[in-house]
Amino acid sequence: MLFASMRPSGTASTHTGSRRPACTRRLLSASVAALLTTSLLGLATQASGAAPQPAPAAAGHDPVIMIPGMTGTPANMNPMKSNLQTNGWPANRLFTWTDSSNMTQDLAKAAQQLSAKVDQVRSQTGADKVVLATWSASTLAARYYIKNLDGADKVSQYVGFAGPQHGTTNNGCQWYVSCQQFASPNTPFLKALNNPSEVPSNDKIDYLTIRSTADYNATPVDTAMLAGADENYLMSGPMAPNHFLIISNATALAKMRSFITAHEND
C-alpha cells in the first residue's frame, strides 16, 4: 500500500450502486472569465450612467484532499495531483496529506487528524466542503471521519481507491495497528464502521469506489466495494493496474474526474 508510478491505462467496466436524493452544495471560487466579465460590465455601466451590477459567481471545484495508504507519503499522490491540475483544477485547491503515523497506527486517530486537516483546508480556501480522494488504508480513516466525527457536513464527495473496506486476505502486515483493524471482515473496527451503512451520510455525500482485478493487496477484489455507493467502478483486463499503480492510472483518474464533475451540482 505504498508507491505509485505511471503506466498505460487498463480497460474498465462499471457497476452502479443505488442512487439517492441530490443535495445542494455551494461551490465557491471564481474563474478568470467571471472576473473579466465583471470588469467589462463595470465599464459598460459607467459609460451609460447606470449603477454597476455584480456578475454572478462562477462555479468551481471543491478542494481535493488526496491521502495515501499505509506507509505511504503525500508524494505518492503527486501523479494524481498533477493529473487534476492538468485537467483544470486550480493548484490552490489541491492538497496532499497523511498522518497517524502514515496510516500505520489507529485509523480512528488518523480520522481525528483528518478532521483538523479538513478544517484547515476549508479555512484556507473559503470552501464549505472538500472532496476526499483516498487510497488503501486511508479509505477507512476517511469513512470513520465522516461517520463518527464532523465529516458529514464538510465532505461533498468520497473517492476510495483500492480500499480494504471489508478486510483483506493479504494481511501479513499485522505488526501495524491499522493492518490489524482491517485484517478480516469481522474485526471490531470494520464491523462498527460498516454497520448499519457502508456509506454514512449518503444523503449529503457522493461515493465512488475504484477497484481492479489485478489488485493483490486489497483482496478479494470486491472488498473495495461499498454497498450503497453511487458507483463502484471495476477495472479489468490485461492492462488493469495493480494496487500501487491504480492511483496514477489514466483510466482510473479519468473516472474520478468525471465522477466529481458530474456530481458537483447535486
N, C-alpha and C positions, 0 to 999 in steps of 0.2 A: 504494500500500500504506500509506495514511495514515489519513484521518479517517473517523468514522462518526457517523450520526445516526439517529434512529428513523424508521421508515416502516412502512406496512402490511405484514403478513406475506404471503409467497408460498405457492403451492401446492407440494407436495413429493411426491416418490416416494422409495422406499428401495431400496437394493441391499445385501444382506447378504453379507459375506465369510465365510471359513472360521472355524469355532469352534475352541476349544482347551480343554484341561483347565482347570477352575477352580482358582484359587489362593486361599489363605486370607489374609485381611487383618485386622489389628486396627484397629478404629475407636475412637478414644479420645475423648472429650468426653462429658459427662453433661448430660442435659436438666434443665430446671427440674422436670419431672414426677418424674424419678427422685429429685431432692433432696427434694421434698415427700414422696414415698413413704418415703424413709429416715427422715425426721423422724417421720412418723406411726407407722412400725413401732417406732421407739425409744420413743415414748410408750406404745404398747400393751404392749411387753415389760417396760418398767419397772413398769407398773401390775400386771402379772401376776407379777412377780418373776423372770421368765426373763431370761437374758442376751441383750442386743441382738444381732441378726444383721444384717450388712450387706446392703443391697439390691443386686441385680446391676446392673452398669453399663449404661446405655442406649447404644445405637448412635448415632453421629453421623457427620457428613460429614468426609471428609479435607479438609484445607486446599486451596484452589484458588489457583494462581498464574496470573494472566492476563497474557499477553505480546503486545504489538502487533508489527506488521511493520516493514518498512524505513522509516526516517524517522519512525516513529510515536513516541508518548509514552504513558506509563501512563494519562494522562487519556482516551485513545481507548478504553480498556477499561472506563471508568466505567459506561456503559449495561449492559454485561454484569454488572459487579459489583452494580449496583443491582437488576438482574433476579434474580440469585441470592439476594440478601438479602431481597427482597420475597417470594420463594418458599421461605423457611425456612432459608437458610444464615446462620449467625451472622456478624456483621460481623467478629469477631475471627479468622475462618478464611478471609477473603477478602483476596487480595493482588494488586496490580498491579506490574509491573516491566518494565524494558527496559535493555539495555546493548549495548555494543560497536559502536560508539557508535550507539545507536538502530538496531541491526541493519543498519548500512550497511557495517561492516568485516567482518573474517574471522569467519565463523559458528562456526568451531571455538573462537575466543577467546570469543565470546558463550556458547558451551556451557560453557566453564570458569567464566565469571562466573555462569551459571545454577546451576552446582553449588554455589557459595558461597551463592547466594540460597536454594536448596532447604534447605541445612543450617541457615541462619538461621531459616527458617520452621519447620522441624521442631523446632529448639531452643525457639523462642518458643511454639509451640503444644503441644509434647509429642507430636506425631503421629509415627507411624512412617513414613508415606508421604504424598505430595501428589498432587493432580491438576494436570496441566499443560494449560491452555487456551490454545492458540497460534493465531496468525493470520499468514498470508502467510510472510515470510521466517523468522519465529521458529519455524515448524513444523519447519524443517530444523535449526536450532540445538538444539531440544529433542530431536529424534531422535538427533543427534550425541551429546548428553549421555547419553542412555540407552544408546546402543551403545558408545561409546568411553570414557566416564568412569565415574562411580559411580551413574548414574541407575537402573540395572536394579533395585536393591533399595530405591529411595527413591521410586519413582513407582508409583502404583496405576492411574492412567488417563491416557491421552493423547488430547486432542481437538484436531484440526487443522482450522482454518477456512481454506479457500481457499489451500492451500499449493502452491507450485510444486515439488511432490515429484519431478517428472520434468522439470523445466525449464519454460520458458515461451517462446512465440513473441513475446510482448510484452516484449522485453528491451532496450529502448532506454535503459537506466539504468546502463550499464556503467562509468560513472565511479566507481560504488560497487563496492568489493571483493566484497560479498555478492552483488550482482547478477551479477557475473562467475561466481560459484560456481554459480548456477542459470540461467545464460543458455541452456543446452540440456541435453537428457538425458545428453549424453556428456561433461560437464565432469568433470575428475578428482574433484572434491568429491562430485558426485552418484553417479558410478559406484562410488566407495568406500562411500558412505552406503547405497546401495540393494542392495548385494550382501554376503552371499548372501541376506539377508532384508530386506524393507522395513519389517518390524515387529519390531525386535530385542527379545529377552526377552519374546515374546508369551505365554510360559507363565506370566508374572508380571504382565503389564500388559495392560489392555484398551484397544483402539484404536478410535477413531471419527474419520472424516473427514466434513466437511460442505462441499459444493461447490454451485455454481449455474450454470445455463445462461446467466445474464446477466453472468457474470464475464468481463470482457475484459482482465484483468490476468494472472491465472493461466490461461493458455490453452495448448492446448485444454482443455476443461472437465475431461476425465478425468485431467489431470496431477495433480489434487488427490487422487486415489485412492491408497490403499496396498494392494498385494496382500497378502492375509492378514489385513487388519483385521477386527475383529469386525463392524464396519458401515461402509459407505461410503454416505453419505446424499446424495442428489441433490435439489436444489430446482429446479423448472422452472415454466413457465407465465408469464403476463404480469406477475405480481407477484413473480417471483423477484428476490432482491436482487442488487445488483452487488457488486464486490469490497470496496467500502468500507462498505456497509451490512449485509453479511452478519453481522457480529459484534454488531449491535444488532437484528437481525430477530427478531420474536417467535417465529416458527416455528422458526428455527434454534436459538434459545436454549431453547425448549421441548424440542427434540430433545436438546440437550446435557444438560439437567437429567434427562430421563427415562433417558438412557443411563447417567449417573452413578449414579442411584439404583438402576437395575436391576442394576448390576454391583458395588455396594458390598460385598456379602457373598460375592463369588466367592472 
